[in-house]
Amino acid sequence: MTTDHNIFRLNDNSMLPLIGLGTVGIQGDKGIFEILSALNMGYRLIDTSTNYDNEGIVGEAVRRSALLREEILISAKLPGSYHEYDKAFLSIQESLHRTGLKYFDKYLIHWPNPKDGKYVEAWKALVDAQKLGLIKTIGVSNFEPSHLDDIITETGVTPATNQVERHPYFNNNRMIEENKKRGILTEAWSPFGRGYLNDVLQNATIKEIADKYEKTPAQIIVNWNYQAGVFTIPKSSNPKHQKDNINSINFELTEEDINTIDSLDKGEAGRVEGQNPNEYHEYV
């Protein structure tokens, strides 16, 4: 994985923009216009999941957009209850039909569910779906080093991306380094934490840094990720916030500021919902 001026180039030679749009909580007719707003501002990757209950409107936004299908990247995820090979393969097809799309640009296993021990089966389904053209780029989410090594050893195929929790209270620098060792791009979910659970965007230290650069706290956090070589997918339905987020990589934080933000890390206590991938299981 390498970072050019305006793209991430992945280990399978595909490319991602430097920022995408998360869609948790974006639903219904209103959600279609919120996604179209982001596309009109320059977003080119939309991140969805079966569990977000919005695959239909994501597909509808693609169809209503003036952009060509090839200009919009859609990333989706396999739910935890579909890790058996056949179930995973059918789930991918069903998600495509819900979106009305012929292929996904990127598709991830949402959680490893290690106690079930079926994530290798799920990965094999993604590998085969990619061979058939149902998916362009395959990756994982919330995979720890042992999980990554299991699927790589079993299939010889390394994920292009690994989407993990990362925000100032849980910087997850350990997984950034583990992903880099394997040539995997790190993606950040919940880059701003979650407002109803923590105060990342109201943190006094981040606000002080934001004032210094005349930026918003959200822009500081997106830039912090960018400078770490991390692909960020902040969710926003607000046009102003969408604009702020996509304009977050046109300045450079000092090493001192980056270290200051890193120092806000709270370790395991900083996870927004205590979802340790070695223990947490997703059954929806």
C-alpha positions as CSV (number, residue, x, y, z in Angstrom):
1,M,0.0,0.0,0.0
2,T,1.3,3.4,-0.9
3,T,-0.1,7.0,-0.6
4,D,0.0,9.3,-3.6
5,H,-1.1,12.9,-3.5
6,N,-4.8,12.1,-3.8
7,I,-5.2,8.3,-3.6
8,F,-4.3,5.2,-1.6
9,R,-2.9,2.5,-3.9
10,L,-3.7,-0.9,-2.4
11,N,-1.8,-4.2,-2.5
12,D,-4.0,-5.4,-5.3
13,N,-3.3,-2.3,-7.4
14,S,-6.7,-0.8,-6.9
15,M,-7.1,2.7,-5.6
16,L,-9.1,4.5,-2.9
17,P,-9.7,8.2,-2.4
18,L,-8.1,9.7,0.8
19,I,-11.5,10.0,2.5
20,G,-14.9,8.3,2.3
21,L,-18.4,8.8,3.6
22,G,-19.7,6.6,6.5
23,T,-23.4,6.0,6.4
24,V,-24.4,4.6,9.8
25,G,-27.7,6.2,10.6
26,I,-28.2,7.6,7.1
27,Q,-31.5,6.1,5.9
28,G,-34.7,6.7,3.9
29,D,-35.5,9.4,1.3
30,K,-33.6,12.0,3.4
31,G,-30.6,9.7,3.4
32,I,-30.5,9.6,-0.4
33,F,-30.2,13.4,-0.6
34,E,-27.5,13.3,2.1
35,I,-25.5,10.8,0.1
36,L,-26.0,12.8,-3.1
37,S,-24.8,15.9,-1.2
38,A,-21.6,14.2,-0.4
39,L,-21.1,13.0,-3.9
40,N,-21.6,16.5,-5.2
41,M,-19.0,17.8,-2.8
42,G,-16.4,15.4,-4.2
43,Y,-16.8,12.2,-2.1
44,R,-16.1,9.1,-4.2
45,L,-16.4,6.3,-1.7
46,I,-19.6,5.4,0.2
47,D,-19.3,2.9,3.0
48,T,-22.4,0.8,3.9
49,S,-23.3,-2.5,5.5
50,T,-26.2,-4.9,5.7
51,N,-26.4,-4.0,9.4
52,Y,-26.9,-0.3,8.6
53,D,-30.2,-1.1,6.9
54,N,-29.5,1.3,4.1
55,E,-28.1,-0.7,1.2
56,G,-31.2,0.2,-0.8
57,I,-30.8,4.0,-0.6
58,V,-27.0,3.8,-1.2
59,G,-27.8,2.0,-4.5
60,E,-30.5,4.6,-5.3
61,A,-28.1,7.5,-4.7
62,V,-25.7,5.9,-7.1
63,R,-28.4,5.7,-9.8
64,R,-29.6,9.3,-9.2
65,S,-26.1,10.7,-9.2
66,A,-24.9,12.4,-12.4
67,L,-21.6,10.5,-11.9
68,L,-20.9,7.4,-13.8
69,R,-21.1,4.2,-11.8
70,E,-17.4,3.7,-12.4
71,E,-16.7,7.0,-10.6
72,I,-18.3,5.9,-7.3
73,L,-16.8,3.3,-5.1
74,I,-19.2,1.3,-2.9
75,S,-17.9,-0.6,0.1
76,A,-20.1,-3.1,2.0
77,K,-19.6,-5.7,4.7
78,L,-20.5,-9.3,5.5
79,P,-22.6,-9.7,8.7
80,G,-21.4,-12.0,11.5
81,S,-24.1,-14.6,11.0
82,Y,-23.0,-15.4,7.5
83,H,-19.5,-16.8,8.0
84,E,-20.2,-20.3,6.5
85,Y,-18.9,-20.4,2.9
86,D,-22.3,-20.9,1.2
87,K,-24.1,-18.4,3.5
88,A,-21.4,-15.8,2.8
89,F,-21.6,-16.2,-0.9
90,L,-25.4,-15.9,-0.9
91,S,-25.2,-12.8,1.4
92,I,-22.9,-11.0,-1.0
93,Q,-25.4,-11.7,-3.8
94,E,-28.4,-10.6,-1.7
95,S,-26.6,-7.3,-0.8
96,L,-25.9,-6.6,-4.5
97,H,-29.6,-7.1,-5.3
98,R,-30.6,-4.8,-2.4
99,T,-28.4,-2.1,-3.8
100,G,-29.3,-2.9,-7.4
101,L,-25.6,-2.9,-8.2
102,K,-23.8,-5.5,-10.3
103,Y,-20.6,-5.4,-8.2
104,F,-19.1,-4.0,-5.0
105,D,-15.9,-2.0,-5.3
106,K,-14.9,-3.1,-1.9
107,Y,-16.3,-5.7,0.5
108,L,-15.2,-6.6,4.0
109,I,-15.8,-9.3,6.6
110,H,-17.3,-7.1,9.4
111,W,-16.0,-9.0,12.5
112,P,-13.9,-12.1,12.8
113,N,-16.2,-13.8,15.4
114,P,-13.2,-15.9,16.5
115,K,-15.0,-18.2,18.9
116,D,-17.0,-19.5,16.0
117,G,-13.8,-20.1,14.0
118,K,-15.4,-19.7,10.6
119,Y,-13.8,-16.5,9.4
120,V,-11.4,-18.4,7.1
121,E,-14.5,-19.9,5.4
122,A,-15.9,-16.4,5.0
123,W,-12.7,-15.2,3.5
124,K,-12.6,-18.0,1.0
125,A,-16.1,-16.9,-0.1
126,L,-14.9,-13.3,-0.6
127,V,-11.8,-14.6,-2.6
128,D,-14.1,-16.6,-4.9
129,A,-16.6,-13.7,-5.2
130,Q,-13.8,-11.5,-6.3
131,K,-12.7,-14.0,-9.0
132,L,-16.3,-14.0,-10.3
133,G,-16.3,-10.2,-10.5
134,L,-18.9,-9.6,-7.8
135,I,-16.3,-7.7,-5.8
136,K,-13.3,-5.6,-7.0
137,T,-11.3,-5.4,-3.8
138,I,-11.6,-7.6,-0.7
139,G,-10.7,-6.8,2.9
140,V,-11.6,-7.3,6.5
141,S,-12.7,-5.3,9.5
142,N,-11.6,-5.6,13.2
143,F,-9.2,-8.4,12.4
144,E,-6.3,-8.9,14.8
145,P,-2.8,-10.2,13.7
146,S,-3.6,-13.8,14.3
147,H,-6.8,-13.6,12.3
148,L,-5.0,-11.9,9.4
149,D,-2.3,-14.6,9.4
150,D,-4.9,-17.4,9.5
151,I,-6.7,-16.2,6.3
152,I,-3.4,-15.3,4.5
153,T,-1.9,-18.7,5.3
154,E,-5.0,-20.6,4.3
155,T,-5.7,-18.8,1.0
156,G,-2.5,-17.0,0.0
157,V,-4.6,-13.9,-0.4
158,T,-3.8,-10.8,1.7
159,P,-6.7,-8.4,2.5
160,A,-6.3,-5.0,0.8
161,T,-7.7,-3.2,3.8
162,N,-8.5,-3.8,7.5
163,Q,-11.0,-1.4,9.0
164,V,-10.5,-1.0,12.7
165,E,-11.6,1.3,15.5
166,R,-9.4,4.4,15.7
167,H,-9.9,7.7,17.3
168,P,-7.9,9.9,19.7
169,Y,-9.0,7.9,22.8
170,F,-8.1,4.6,21.1
171,N,-5.5,5.3,18.5
172,N,-4.8,1.6,17.7
173,N,-1.3,2.4,16.5
174,R,-0.4,-1.2,17.2
175,M,-2.8,-2.4,14.4
176,I,-1.6,0.3,12.0
177,E,1.9,-1.2,12.3
178,E,0.6,-4.8,12.1
179,N,-1.3,-3.9,8.9
180,K,1.7,-2.2,7.4
181,K,3.8,-5.3,8.0
182,R,1.4,-7.2,5.8
183,G,1.0,-4.5,3.2
184,I,-2.6,-3.8,4.3
185,L,-4.2,-0.3,4.4
186,T,-5.7,0.6,7.7
187,E,-9.2,2.1,7.7
188,A,-10.6,4.0,10.7
189,W,-14.2,3.5,11.8
190,S,-15.7,5.9,14.4
191,P,-12.8,8.4,13.8
192,F,-14.6,10.9,16.1
193,G,-15.6,8.4,18.7
194,R,-19.3,8.5,19.3
195,G,-20.8,11.6,20.6
196,Y,-23.3,9.9,22.9
197,L,-20.5,7.8,24.5
198,N,-17.5,10.1,24.6
199,D,-16.4,13.7,24.1
200,V,-13.7,13.4,21.5
201,L,-14.8,16.4,19.4
202,Q,-15.2,18.5,22.6
203,N,-11.8,17.5,24.0
204,A,-9.9,20.6,25.2
205,T,-6.5,19.5,23.8
206,I,-7.9,18.8,20.3
207,K,-9.8,22.1,20.4
208,E,-6.6,23.9,21.2
209,I,-4.8,22.3,18.3
210,A,-7.8,23.1,16.1
211,D,-7.7,26.8,17.1
212,K,-4.0,26.9,16.3
213,Y,-4.7,25.8,12.6
214,E,-8.0,27.6,12.4
215,K,-9.7,24.3,11.7
216,T,-12.5,22.3,13.4
217,P,-11.7,19.4,15.8
218,A,-13.1,17.0,13.2
219,Q,-10.7,18.3,10.6
220,I,-7.8,17.9,13.0
221,I,-8.8,14.2,13.6
222,V,-9.2,13.4,9.9
223,N,-5.8,15.0,9.2
224,W,-4.2,13.1,12.1
225,N,-5.4,9.9,10.4
226,Y,-4.3,11.0,7.0
227,Q,-0.8,11.7,8.2
228,A,-0.6,8.2,9.7
229,G,-1.5,6.7,6.3
230,V,-5.0,5.8,7.5
231,F,-8.1,5.9,5.3
232,T,-10.9,7.6,7.1
233,I,-14.7,7.2,6.6
234,P,-16.4,9.8,8.9
235,K,-20.1,9.7,8.9
236,S,-21.9,13.0,8.4
237,S,-25.4,13.9,7.1
238,N,-24.7,17.6,7.5
239,P,-23.6,19.3,4.3
240,K,-21.3,21.7,6.2
241,H,-19.7,18.9,8.1
242,Q,-19.3,16.9,4.9
243,K,-17.5,19.9,3.3
244,D,-15.3,20.4,6.4
245,N,-14.3,16.7,6.5
246,I,-13.4,16.5,2.8
247,N,-11.3,19.6,3.2
248,S,-9.2,18.2,6.0
249,I,-6.0,17.2,4.3
250,N,-4.8,20.5,2.8
251,F,-2.6,21.3,5.8
252,E,0.0,19.5,7.9
253,L,0.1,18.8,11.6
254,T,3.5,19.1,13.3
255,E,5.0,15.9,14.8
256,E,4.5,17.5,18.2
257,D,0.8,17.9,17.6
258,I,0.5,14.3,16.3
259,N,2.3,13.1,19.4
260,T,0.0,15.2,21.6
261,I,-3.1,13.6,20.0
262,D,-1.6,10.1,20.3
263,S,-1.1,10.8,24.0
264,L,-4.8,11.0,24.6
265,D,-5.1,7.3,24.1
266,K,-6.8,5.4,27.0
267,G,-5.9,1.9,25.9
268,E,-8.7,-0.7,26.1
269,A,-10.8,1.7,28.2
270,G,-10.9,4.0,25.3
271,R,-12.9,1.7,23.0
272,V,-16.3,3.3,22.4
273,E,-18.3,0.2,23.3
274,G,-15.6,-2.2,24.6
275,Q,-15.7,-4.2,21.4
276,N,-12.4,-6.1,21.6
277,P,-12.2,-8.2,18.4
278,N,-10.8,-11.2,20.3
279,E,-14.0,-11.4,22.4
280,Y,-16.8,-9.5,20.6
281,H,-19.1,-11.4,18.4
282,E,-21.6,-10.0,15.9
283,Y,-24.7,-12.1,15.4
284,V,-26.8,-10.0,13.1
